[in-house]
């Protein structure tokens, strides 16, 4: 079957659609961060993580454990660098633990 000039792959169509919708793009980036978080830090830390939000290139992570929050604050620069590397095209400025 010949490809027409205006045919898109599903990936191209989703990329075009998400770039037009800021809210959708933000939600997709949040989902990506959540996936990266769980694959990088494992089940235990993920279970103690209440929420992960992205707002104006700042990642907000809310924990159910104050001990874990303190430990993550001690390693804040390393955690930020890991998230920045894995979120490559999206610029992350800061990470805030609550």
ABEGO torsion letter per residue (X at the ends): XBBBAABBBAAAAAAAAAAABAAAAAAAAAAAAAAAAAAAAEAAAAAABABBBBBGGBBBBBBABAAAAAAAAAAAAAAAAAAAAAAAABBBABBBBX
